[in-house]
Amino acid sequence: MTAPTIAELKELVQRQANMLVAAGTGQLLIKDGDLEYKRVDGTVIASLKHLDLRSPFPWRSLGEWSGFYSQGSYPTYLARRLHIASLVNPAIEQLAEIEGTGSVHDPGSDDTEPSWDGINTRMSGLIQEYSTARGKDDWQDVGRRSREILIDLGKLIADPSFVPVGEQPPKAADAKAWFDLFVNASASGNHHAELRVVMKKTWDLAQKVTHGDVGDIDAYAAAQATVMVVRTSQRLLGVAGSPVAS
């Protein structure tokens, strides 16, 4: 398994924090989230160890976290949220500093190409982010995550065969242009007209939620639409293992 990039590691640490908050505020049952928490925790610990860093969280399971706050030190939901924030924020800042200064160089992670596994991981983070979002900043972060997923998708599906004859292909970094070409080619015809509009407009929605004065409904719509676009793209491409609607 390829080690996560610094950006991906930041998302994993934040996802772990979100799960702790959700479990500590009654939004996530231990039996439903413990396996995923342990998986993320193991990846975070191993990845931080390579950077000579330690995990900001001392709990190896959601059960341990429950036992900790049940002792009475953090009796309210707000107190638990604040405690997790006090642990995760410095860790995220430290990773951002490493990422920004380039003080750690991993040749294997430079210009890492998007993958379906990576997009699936990001979508899991998006779902968890929305489940714990409570204010404008959180809702805007849902938009940011949605936009990043769509950008990864655009880069992943970029294929010169989608470029109409006689036209110049977009620049490699222009994920939106590649996505539009993919949709035009893979969902062509009048019977797919509405589908093309919905898939393309999802980008506009994610952008609006990232920067606009939005609320819970907008964030929910952006997250749900992003998942729909990714899964529909997989079906259009015939990606093995893509979910089938029941």
C-alpha positions in Angstrom: 0.0 0.0 0.0 1.4 3.4 -1.0 2.1 5.7 1.9 -0.2 8.8 2.0 1.0 12.2 0.9 1.2 15.0 3.5 -2.1 16.3 2.1 -3.8 12.9 2.5 -2.3 12.4 5.9 -3.8 15.7 7.0 -7.2 14.5 5.8 -6.8 11.2 7.7 -5.9 13.0 10.9 -8.9 15.2 10.5 -11.1 12.3 9.7 -9.9 10.6 12.9 -10.8 13.7 14.9 -14.2 13.9 13.3 -14.9 10.3 14.3 -13.9 11.0 17.9 -16.2 14.0 18.0 -19.0 12.1 16.4 -18.6 9.2 18.9 -18.3 11.6 21.8 -21.5 13.5 20.9 -23.8 10.5 20.2 -23.7 10.8 16.4 -21.6 7.6 15.9 -22.1 4.4 17.7 -18.9 2.7 18.8 -19.9 -0.6 17.2 -20.6 1.1 13.9 -17.4 3.2 13.7 -14.7 1.3 15.7 -13.3 -0.8 12.9 -12.9 2.2 10.6 -11.4 4.2 13.4 -8.8 1.6 14.1 -7.9 1.3 10.4 -7.4 5.1 10.1 -5.5 5.2 13.4 -3.1 2.5 12.3 -2.4 4.4 9.0 -1.9 7.7 10.9 0.4 6.2 13.5 2.6 4.5 10.8 2.7 7.6 8.6 3.5 10.0 11.3 6.3 7.7 12.6 8.1 8.2 9.2 8.0 11.9 9.9 9.3 11.4 13.5 5.9 12.6 14.8 3.4 11.0 17.1 -0.3 10.6 16.8 -2.2 13.5 18.5 -4.7 11.0 19.8 -3.9 8.6 22.6 -6.9 6.4 22.0 -6.5 3.3 19.9 -10.2 2.6 19.7 -13.4 4.6 20.1 -14.1 2.5 23.2 -10.9 3.8 24.8 -12.1 7.4 24.0 -15.5 6.7 25.5 -13.8 5.3 28.7 -11.7 8.4 28.9 -14.4 11.1 28.7 -16.8 9.0 30.8 -14.5 9.5 33.8 -16.0 13.0 34.2 -13.4 15.4 32.9 -15.3 16.2 29.8 -19.0 15.8 30.7 -20.5 17.9 27.9 -20.5 17.6 24.1 -18.9 21.0 23.8 -16.1 20.1 26.2 -15.3 17.0 24.2 -15.3 18.9 20.9 -13.0 21.5 22.3 -10.6 18.8 23.7 -10.4 17.1 20.3 -9.8 20.4 18.6 -7.0 21.2 21.0 -5.3 18.0 19.9 -6.0 17.9 16.2 -5.4 21.6 15.3 -1.7 21.7 16.3 -1.1 18.4 14.5 -2.7 19.7 11.3 -0.7 22.9 11.5 2.5 21.0 12.0 1.7 18.9 8.9 0.8 22.0 6.9 4.1 23.6 7.9 6.0 20.5 6.7 3.9 20.5 3.5 4.4 24.2 2.9 8.2 24.4 3.5 8.9 21.2 1.7 11.2 20.1 4.5 10.2 16.5 4.0 10.8 15.2 0.5 9.3 11.9 -0.7 10.1 11.2 -4.3 7.5 8.5 -4.4 4.7 11.0 -3.6 5.6 13.8 -6.0 2.9 14.5 -8.6 1.0 11.5 -7.3 -1.7 10.5 -9.8 -5.3 10.3 -8.6 -6.7 6.8 -8.3 -10.2 5.4 -7.6 -9.0 4.2 -4.2 -7.8 7.7 -3.4 -11.1 9.2 -4.5 -13.0 6.6 -2.4 -10.9 7.6 0.6 -11.6 11.3 0.0 -15.3 10.6 -0.3 -15.3 8.7 3.0 -13.7 11.8 4.5 -16.3 14.0 2.8 -19.2 12.1 4.3 -17.7 12.2 7.7 -16.9 15.9 7.4 -20.6 16.6 6.6 -21.8 14.4 9.4 -20.0 16.6 12.0 -20.4 20.0 10.2 -22.2 22.6 12.4 -21.4 26.0 11.1 -20.5 28.1 8.0 -16.8 27.2 8.2 -17.6 23.5 8.4 -20.1 23.7 5.5 -17.5 25.6 3.4 -15.0 22.8 4.1 -17.6 20.3 2.8 -17.6 22.3 -0.4 -13.8 22.4 -0.5 -13.6 18.7 -0.1 -16.2 18.2 -2.8 -14.3 20.4 -5.2 -11.0 18.5 -4.5 -12.7 15.2 -5.2 -14.1 16.5 -8.5 -10.7 17.8 -9.5 -9.1 14.4 -8.8 -11.9 12.8 -10.8 -11.2 15.2 -13.8 -7.5 14.3 -13.7 -8.2 10.6 -13.4 -10.6 10.3 -16.3 -8.6 12.6 -18.7 -8.2 10.7 -22.0 -7.1 12.2 -25.4 -9.8 10.0 -27.0 -12.5 12.3 -25.5 -11.1 15.3 -27.5 -13.1 16.0 -30.6 -11.2 15.7 -33.9 -9.6 19.0 -34.8 -9.6 20.5 -31.3 -6.6 21.0 -29.0 -6.7 19.0 -25.8 -6.9 21.0 -22.5 -3.9 21.5 -20.3 -3.2 18.5 -18.1 -4.0 20.5 -15.0 -7.4 21.7 -16.3 -9.5 19.0 -14.6 -12.8 20.7 -15.3 -12.2 20.9 -19.0 -11.2 17.2 -19.1 -14.3 16.3 -17.1 -16.6 18.2 -19.5 -15.0 16.4 -22.5 -15.6 13.1 -20.7 -19.2 13.9 -20.0 -19.9 15.1 -23.6 -18.3 11.9 -25.0 -19.6 9.3 -22.5 -23.1 10.7 -22.0 -23.8 12.0 -25.5 -27.2 12.3 -27.2 -30.5 14.1 -26.4 -31.5 11.3 -24.0 -28.6 12.2 -21.7 -29.0 16.0 -21.9 -30.3 16.4 -18.4 -27.6 14.1 -17.0 -24.9 16.2 -18.7 -26.3 19.4 -17.1 -26.5 17.9 -13.6 -23.0 16.5 -13.7 -21.4 19.7 -15.0 -23.4 21.9 -12.6 -22.1 19.9 -9.6 -18.8 21.7 -10.1 -20.5 25.1 -9.8 -22.3 24.0 -6.7 -19.1 22.7 -5.0 -17.4 26.0 -5.9 -20.3 28.1 -4.4 -20.4 26.1 -1.2 -16.6 26.6 -0.8 -16.7 30.3 -1.0 -20.3 31.4 -0.6 -22.6 32.3 2.3 -24.1 28.9 2.6 -25.9 26.6 5.0 -26.5 23.0 5.8 -28.7 22.3 2.8 -26.2 23.7 0.3 -23.4 21.6 1.9 -25.5 18.5 1.9 -26.4 19.0 -1.8 -22.8 19.5 -2.7 -21.6 16.4 -0.9 -24.5 14.2 -2.2 -24.0 15.5 -5.8 -20.3 14.9 -5.7 -20.9 11.2 -4.7 -23.4 10.9 -7.4 -21.1 12.3 -10.1 -18.2 10.0 -9.0 -20.4 6.9 -9.0 -22.1 7.8 -12.3 -18.7 8.4 -13.9 -17.6 5.0 -12.8 -20.7 3.4 -14.3 -20.1 5.3 -17.6 -16.5 4.1 -17.7 -17.4 0.6 -16.6 -15.0 0.7 -13.7 -14.8 -2.7 -12.0 -16.3 -2.7 -8.5 -18.3 0.4 -8.9 -21.6 0.3 -6.9 -24.8 -0.8 -8.7 -28.0 0.9 -7.8 -30.6 -1.4 -6.3 
